[in-house]
């Protein structure tokens, strides 16, 4: 079995209703950052010791976390205040905030231009509020905010194609948005399953993996947009991560609470690992093939090592 359970990390109890959301790893400092939405905070784990080391507060309804390893930066999407947060991975004292669109969620980073894309969920009561915002990280300034067809989910930057791929829940599609100015849609790919949610990129093989609420994992060619295949998953997913070294894909499914591990060469399920009901988010430390599953009912993280 690839995933071997090696321990738990206790995290702060929830101060209000909710749980955890997206997470990211800064490899140089061996820190894992997870959005603790219920606490308006980013919890920090030392991945060398699997211990909780502190929290970064004041991030209202934080939903997303992303690390820019190239520039030692951490970004957050603060859905409750329509901002993104920017701070140094080596110095947490100061968090700069930039206003973006309504209810930011997914994050992706273009390191060459030092620009952050925030995919905004929007507000159903406000027409046209589903947008993507582009932030100049050095200037701490909003560059552009452009509408998309519907509620956004996750997003990834593709340096080879020089685009941001953005999942749209309804209509189900992946939008490729050119990273150069002016921002513009280059391609819209219709996804043959409802609710595209988790998204990751196999850059070497030019594939996007799109996990959908319709209980499907869809494989999409990153350049042509062709649908390459589709396999069934056990439930509505959220976060996914691609392990390029081992050619595994980890899919978090909150109900019933498990991680599904796929062999991406064959697109076959290797195993299903029980976690906890409601555990819909993961972190992946590629340097040591370690997966963290965040458990909202017991406010802790399960730690797994992928032994292949």
N, C-alpha and C positions, 0 to 999 in steps of 0.2 A: 504494500500500500504506500503510495507516494507521501502523503501527509502524515507525519508522526507528531502527536501532541506532546509538547515538552514543558508546558506550564501555563500559568495564569499571571496576569498583571492586574492588581486591584486599582481601580480608578475612583475618583471622587463620586459620592452619591449624587443623584440628580436633585437639583434644587427646585425643579418644576417639572411639569409633564414633558415628555420627549425622551430623547436618547442620544445616539451618536450618528454622525454622518461621515462625509468623505475624510480620508486620511492620506498622508504622504510621508515619505522618508527622506531625511537629509543624511546621505551616506558618510560624508566627511566627519560629521559630529556624532554619528550613530544615534540620531534622534528620530523618533516617530512622532508625528503630529496628527492628532485626530480631533475633528470638530465635535465638541461636546455641546450639542445644540441645546439640551435641557439646561445647561449652565452658562450659556452665552460665553463660552470659553474654548480655547484650544488646549487640550491636555497633551502633555509631553512625556514620552517614554524613552528611557535609555535602552536602546536595542542590544547593547553589549551585555547588560545585566538583567534585562526584562523587568525593569522597575519604573514606577511612576516617579517623575522628578519635579513636577510642577505644572502650573496652568497659566495661560495668558488670557486675562479676563477682558471684559469690556467689548466683546464681539457679539453684538445682538443677533440672536437666532443664527449663529454661524452655521453654514451648510457645507462649505467646501474648503479644502486645504490642498495646496499645491506647492511643491518645492522646485526652485530653479537652482539646480546643483551648480551650474556654470557660474552663477553670480552670488551663491550663498544667500539666497533670499527665500522667504516663505510668504505665500499669499493666502488670504482667506476671502471667502464670499460671505458677507454678513447680510443675510436675507432680511432681517428685521429692521435694518436701517438703510438699505439700498446703497451700500458701500462695499468696496474691496479694501482689505487690509494688506499692508506691505511692511515687512520687518526683516531684519538681519537674522540669519540662522545662528550666528555666533554672538548676537547681542539682542536680547528680547525686550529691552527696556522701553523702546519707542516703537509704536505701531503707527505708521502713517495711513490715513484713510482717504480714499478718493470716491466721490459720488459717481454712481453708474446708473444703469436702468433699474427697473422695478423688480425686486426680489431676485438678486443674483444667486446663481447656483453653481453651474459647471465653470471650470477654469482651465485655460490652456495658455502656454507661454511661448513666445517667439524670441529666442535668446539673441539672435543676430540683431534684431531691431530693438530689443529690450521692451517688448510690448506684451501686455497681458490682455487676453480676451476673457470677458465674463459673459456667460450665457444666462440671460435673465428669464425667469419663469413668467414674469408679468402678473397682471391682475385681471381676472375674467371680466370685472366690471369696467375696465378701462380699455377701450378698443385700441389696437395697435401697440399694446404695452409689452408684447413678447418681442424682445430685441436682443442683439448682442452688442456689448460695449467694448471698445478698444481703449486701453489705458497706456499712456507713455509712462513707463515705470521710473525713469530717471527724472522726469519733470513732475511726476505725481499729478498727472493731468489727464482728463478725458479727451481722447482724440476724435472718436466717432461713436455713434449709437445708431444702429441700423435695424429695421424691422425684419422679422422672419415670420414664417407662415403660422407658427403655433408655439405652444409651450415647449421650452427647451429642456433638455436633460443634460448629459455630459458632453464634453468636447475634448478633442486632442489636436495638437499642432503636428503637422506633417512637414518636416523640413525639406524633404526631397521634392514634394509637389508644391511647397510654399503656400500651403492652405491650412486653415482651421477646419476640421471636420466637426460638425455640430449635430447632435441628435435632436430631432423634433418629435415629440410624443404624438401629436395629432394636428395635421395629417402625418402618418408615420413615414418619416423620411430622414435622410442624412443630407445636410447642406454643406457643400464645400465652399468656403468663403476665402477668397484670395487675401493674402496677408499684406500685399503692397497697397499703397494708397492709389486711388480711393478704394476702400473696402467694397467688394462686390461679389455677388454669388457667381461662382463658376459652374456649378453643377448641382442639381437636386436629384437625389437617388430615392426612388420610392422603395420602401421596405415592406416585404410581404408578411408582416406580422404587426399586430397593434402594439403601440407604446414602446418604441425604441428607448432604452434606458441606459444601461452600462455600455461603454465604448472604449476600445483600446486598439492599438495599431501594431501590426507586425511589419515594421519598416522594411526588413530585408526581403520578405516575400510579397510586399505590397498588398497586404490584406488588412481590412478593418474587421474587427469582431464586434457585433452589435447584439446585445442581449435585450430581449423584448418582453414586455408584460404579457404578451400572448403566448408565453412559455416556449419561446423559440430563440435559438442562438443562430444568427444570420452572419454568413461570411460574405464580405463585399470586396471587390477589387478596388483598391484605393485610388487608382488612376482612371479606370474606365467607368466605374460605378456598377459594373456587372455583378449580379448576384451569383456567387460561386457555389453556394450550398446553404443548407439549413438543417439544424438538428433540434430535437425536442429537449427542453430542460424541465426540471421538476416543479417549477412555480414561477411567479413573477420575480424577476431579478432586480438587483440594483447595481452595486459596484462590481466591476470585473477588472482583473489584471492579467496581462500576458507576461509569462516568464520565457524570454527569448533564449536563454541558455538551455533550459530543459524542454522547451517547446510545449509548455503546459499553459492552460488558461484556467484561472480560478474565477468561479461565478458565485457570488453571494446571493442566497435566496432566503428572505426573511420568514416566509411561511412555506414549509413547516420549520425552517431554521436549519440551513445546511450550506456547505460549500460543495459545489460540483467541480471536479477536476477533469478537464478535457485534454486529450492528446491532440495538438493542433496539426500534426502531420496527417493523421487519419480522421480527425474530427469525431473521434469516439470518446465516450465517457469512460474515464479510468476508475473513478470512485466518487462516492457521495459521503461526505463527512458531516455528522450531526454537530450543530453548534447550539443555538438556543432560539426559541421562537422570537421573531423580531430582529434577529441579527442579520442586517441587510448590508453591512458595510465591512470593508477589509482594508488592510494595508499590506504592501508587499515590499520586503527588503531584498532587492535583487542581488546585493553583494553576498548575502549568506543564505539565499533561498528560504527565507522565513516569511510566513504568512501570519498576520494578526487578524482575528475575527472579533468584532466588538459586540459585546453582549449587553443589551439595554436593561434587561430585567435584573441582572446581578451587578451592573456597572463595573465590568471588568473586561479584559481582553484574553481570549484564548490564543496561545502561541503554538504554531506548528512549524516544523522544518520539513521541507520537501526533499526526501531521500531518493527520489526518482525510482 
